[in-house]
């Protein structure tokens, strides 16, 4: 540990970006990357899904984006020679970072169980082997996983391939993150997407940031919050950890802050809510509003509520009957703090609320997100400039993949449109397996095949060690990827690893300069065109690989697979036709994609059109949960031991994006050279009799399945955060996450509420 007083962002962010390219041996490429990333004539950053700023002068990228770009632009190769030097048994001993740092996949590979190595195979042979193997499997026992990195065009072909083959099993990375957001909002306001646009941040009076660390996970959002705060908007954070970016952030584009290396306090207040205590906290805010209304204050936007909402009286009754003691106990916040937060929000005429996995990774995630929507509906904050709901998504096209139908359950109209678009096509119309269902089928030995369009499936979800072991027993695995990762090191009995182009690579499939499209968190669809010559002529685009597999596998002639990839405009024409009556906005898709910055997919709720059964937005009452994972784990222990139980939440380091680990440092939390760390508040350290730097074993307590899980030899670190809880890095802490501990109704891993005890190492 080193003390650091420097702000988040600032010089450190610029230096880290430069270092990322230098470490890959390509220092000069950083200039081109800065100029082309997130620009109309360039490529979409392969990092997060935060919107691009149209017409912005200078770079529109961030430190995390530049790390992701350098990671892809590396000249290093994980080719047949690399795998010839290393068995998979050896590679499984490597750290996460070192596996991916081996370089780009540059040729098709087939696992040889005799040598325990991936070995080269010709493309034609790989595709025929995949097709032959799939024909020998039961389609309903094969899953087609999609990572949020895949383009719209690749995702459309992927789901078409899966359902035409006969499988409705389309797990998606969104099942592991924002599934509760989509389900909660769909039920409440009629659309499962956020309602705001980037321009709303320039008009908001108040921005409430819940359950996220934007300085690390979405630095361009942090820059947007920084700008809003400096112009006078109030930024508030509801988060268990007091993250550096909230209290001191320097915008790398701010000349004055760069010269002085002094930042700006972005969040007026950080309310250190208990993990999972957000529902109680939000209920406390609304209960305070009810009290203020009774005192004669005008808080609720009654004309809006009367015209647009249902459930108002039932919600009021629930709020009046709620107990302040329960609110304080379950939120971890005193009544005075919640009164203060309620007053800040009551004074705002334009409020944005943003959230991330700090809300979605809990059992009661859907209920909590509906409380967020209640908060905004009561104040009429939907369909108003500078206001709205902003679920901040991770992977750069995770929202677009869902729009393209990469999900286990889709509207019947979507399937009917595809069958009409391709005469003779017969699709599987059933609901299939999601990510958790796929993992469960693996663990039961029922899944016969896993095909992945990107991603690190087994590591991203729960019970990673068991899922990885089960994957090795599966008859067939096929991964389309840019770099090797841990999931690839556990191939099935037939295991193919196929190299694809990245977002930064130029794509000349069909002899044309091809472009793809993506959809960001705020429903903007725009083009992306790579700029770098591929490392190998054996690397193929994702749309090309999917289409060529479809051509090899399916012979009914209904889908002209190879014709589609001669010009991706053809794929987009089919998307346009198939989206009719499903998602608005795809009319003249190819034409609108030529517009600098792309185009917005209209959001009915943002126009105060509620596509619910009643035609109105739903105000929904929810009880504060008191029987969560920690309570259930404590109930299994003697009374004298119950106060030893902590709630562990998984978090990312600053040298990381999703499952991709760039390094061993986390400078915003003063951690260097290690990721095997457990964070606690100073008060919690004292209560437990621990000292900073000591090593502990982390015992994951049985909750529902009776199984104890362990992490060994983790170092203890102090951090300003809520009491009664601790935090550890993902994916190192993934082995503590039980498969059965999920968000109710959404089945997302409840990885922010793990019951643990810490034991000092001998």
Secondary structure, 3 states (H helix, E strand, C coil): CCCCCCCEEHHHHHHHHHHHHHHCCCCCHHHHHHHHECCCCCECCCCECCCCCCCCCCCCCCHHHHHHHHHHHCCCECCHHHHHHCCHHHHCCCCHHHHHHCCECCCCEEEECCCCEEEECCHHHHHHHHHHHHHCCCHHHEEEEECCCCCHHHHHHHHHHHHHHCCCCCCEHHHHCCHHHHHHHHHHHCCCCCCCCHHHHHCCCEEEEECCCHHHHCHHHHHHHHHHHHCCCEEEEECCECCHHHHCEECCCCHHHHHHCCCECCCCEEECCCCCCHHHHHHHHHHHHHHHHHCCCCCCCHHHHHHHEECHHHHHHHHHHCCHHHHHHHHCCCHHHHHHHHHHHHHCCCEEEEECHHHHCCCCHHHHHHHHHHHHHHCCCCCCCCCEEEECCCECCHHHHHHCCCCCCCCHHHHHHHHHHCCCCCCCCCCCCCHHHHHHHHHCCCCCEEEEECCCHHHHCCCHHHHHHHHCCCCEEEEEECECCHHHHCCCCEEEEEEECCCCECCCHHHCCCCEEEECCCCEEEEECCCECCCCCCCECHHHHHHHHHHHHCCCCCCCHHHHCCCHHHHHHHHHHHCCCCCCCCCCHHHHHCCCCCEECCCHHHHCCCCCCCCCEECCCCCCCCCCHHHHHHHCCCHHHHHHCEEEEEECCCCEECCEECCCCEHHHCECCCCCEEEECHHHHHHHCCCCCCEEEEEECCCCCCCCEEEEEEEEEECCECCCEEEEECCCCHHHCCCCCECCCCCCECCCCEEEEEEECC
